[in-house]
Amino acid sequence: MKIITHYSPNYRIAKRSKNSIKTIVIHYTGMQSERESMIRLCDPKSDVSSHYLINEKGSVFRLVKDENIAWHAGKSRWKGFNNLNNSSIGIELVNKGHKFGYSSFKKRQILNLIKICRKLIKKYKIKKSNVVGHSDISPLRKIDPGEKFPWKYLSKKKVGIWHDKNLNYLKKFRKKNIHFKKDRKEFVNILSKIGYSTKGNEKLWLKKTIKAFQRHFRKELINGNLDQECLIIAKNLKNKL
């Protein structure tokens, strides 16, 4: 796989150690064109960048070297790490996003994403559970890469995690209320073990964090409500960690 160099000036000059890279964060560009996305990621005035950008044809561009800190995550938290810029590799996928006409990701784009992720996982010994979306690490303010991102397919290729419950089985429990306060407490505890932040004002973060979980692991219904299906999925995911 050829990687095209197109360096952005937007990164922290000080280099980080190989061992400090713990996470891969996947984004969509959320802009109207590839050209517009590339300009913004390389504009010194934007204060935004990523390590890689993959266009719809599958071409991979390196914008920031792995050892440098790119500015892609913003205010974020995952598995106790704050400000994921410091400990992650950011990968942008060209996609107009929800604002400009969200569409399915292209096959070649995803295939090359898998290739680059597998190389990064091997090189930096990244745990599969630490391949996440921007919405996972910043659920209060981000929704990318969104519900059309093929997390299940990536997990089959050893990138990320996924549950092994049958969809027809799970449907029986969709919208079914949880019965006990302890179920809610257990779900929140599992969210924390997976990596989601469970700190902050409960009313502010819980609904959006549940939406982030659903957007990743139960995309058929994203409503922010905890039901039995979500709890079953969470319990199953706990065994994958």
N, C-alpha and C positions, 0 to 999 in steps of 0.2 A: 504494500500500500504506500503510495507516494504521499508525502506531506509537503505542502507548499509553504514556504516561509513568507510571511507578510507581517512583519513585526509591528506591534503597537507600542507607543511610547508610555502607555499607561500601566505602570507596574512599580512595585517597590524595588529600589536598586539593591538593597541588601539581600543576599542569597540565603535560602533556608536549607536545612539538612534534608537528606533523603528520607530519614526516619520521621520527619515532621509531617510528611504528606500522608494523611489518613483517609481522605474522602474524595470521591468524585461527585461533582454537582452538575446535573444536566439542566439546561435552560432551553427555552426557545427565544428567538430574537424579538418577536412581537413587533416587527416593523414591516413596512409595505414592500420592501425589496431587499435582496441580498446586498446590493450596492449601498443602500442607505444604512444597512446594518453594519457593514464593514467600515464605512466612513465614521459612524458613531463610536465603534469599538476602538478606532485608531485616532480619534480626535482628542488632542490633549485637553481640550476644554470640557470634555464629557466626564472625565474621571471614571470611565467605565472600560472594562476590557475582559477578556477571557483567555485561557491558554490555547483553546482550539475553537475553530468554527467549521462546521460541516454544512455545505450547501445542499440543495435539493438533488443535485446530480451525484452527490457523494464525495465531492472534492473536499479534502481536509486541509485546512489552513492552520499553521502554527502562528499565533499572534504574540504569545508570551512564553518564554522558556519555562519548563517545569519547575526549575529551581528558584524562579522568581515568583513573587506574590502578585497575582492579577487581582483586579477589582471587579469581582462578579457577584459575590454573595451578599454583600452589605450586612445589615444587622441580622444576625442569624445565630442559630444554636443547634447542635446535634451531639448527642452522647456526652454532654457536659462541656463540649468545646464551644466557646463563644467566638463570634467573628470568624466564620469559616474560611474567609480569604486566606488566613494564615496557614491552614492545614488542609487545603483542598486544591484539586485541579478542576477548573471550570470549563465546560464544553457547551458551546452555543450551537443550536440547530436552527438553520434558517426556516422560519415558519411565521406567517403573518400574525398568528396568535388570535386570541379571542376578540381583540379590538378591531382587527382589520380583515377577518375572514379565516378563522381557524380551520385548518384542513389536516387530513391524515399525513403522517410523516412518510416520506418516500422510501421505497425498499432499499435502494442503494445507499441512501443516507443512513438508515438504521444498520445496515450490514457493516458499513465502515465505522459507525459509532461503536458497534460491538468489537470490532477489531482493535480500535484504539483503546477501548476500555480494558480489554483483556491484556493488552500489553502493559497498561498502567497498573492494573491489579497485580500482575506478576512482578513488575519492576519494583513497586513500592509496597508490596505485600498488603494490599488493601483488602479489608474484609468485604465480602459480598454485600453484607447488610449496610455498608457505608457507601454504596452507589445509590444516590438519592436525587430527587428533584429539588428545584429551587423552592417549591411550595412546601416540601417536607422540612426544610431548615428555616423557612421564613413564612409560616402559615398565616400570620396576621396580615401580610401585605402582598404575597405572591401566589399565583395559581399555575405557573408554568413548571414543567412542560405540558401539563394539562391531561385531561382524561383520554385523549386520543393517543397518548404515548404508550407504546407496547411493552409495558413492564413484564408481563407474563412471558412474552417471547424472549426478552432479554434474559430472564432467569433460566430459560431452557438452554441458553448459551453460556451459562455460568456467570452472568452479569446481573447482580442484584438478587433479591430474594422474592419468593412468591409462595402462596399457600398451595396446598394440594387437595383442597376440598372441591368436590364436583359442583358445577354451577347450578345444575337442576336441584341438587340437594340444598344448596344455600338459599335458593329462591323461596323455599318453604318458610324461611325464618326472616325474610325481608319485611320490614315495617312491623315486625313483632316486637312488642315492648319488652325490655328487660324487666325482671320481676323484683329484684332486690337492689338496695343501695350498694350492697357488696359487689354486685355485678359491675356497677359503674366504677367503683373503686378499683376493681380488678382490671378493668379495661384501661383506666388511666395508668395504672402500674405497668401494664404491658406496653402501652405507648412509650413510657419512659425507658423501658428496657430495649425497645426497638431503636430508640434514639430521639424521639420527639421531645421537645421541651414541654414540661408540664409546670413551669413556673410562671407566675404572673396572676393578674386578676382573673379568677375562674370564668366569670361570665364573658370576659373579653376573648380569652384564648381558646376555651374548650370547643365551642361550636366550629370555629375556623380550623382548629387542629383536627377535629373529627372529619371535616370536609377534606382536608389535606390527606388524611388517611384513606378516605373513600376515593378520592381522585386517583390515588396510587393503587389501592388494593380492591376497591369495589366501585368501579366507574359507572356501573349500571344505574346507580342512584346516589347522587351527591346532594344531600340535604342537611348535613350537619347534625342529624339526629342519630343517637346511639340506639341501634336495634340489636336483636339477637344474632342476625347475620354478621354484623361487624364484630361482635364479641367472639363468635365462633372463628372467624378469620384471624382475629388477633391472637387467640389462644393457639391456633395452629402455627402462626408465624413465630411465636415465642420458641417453638421447638426447632426453628431454623437458624436461630442465632448462635 
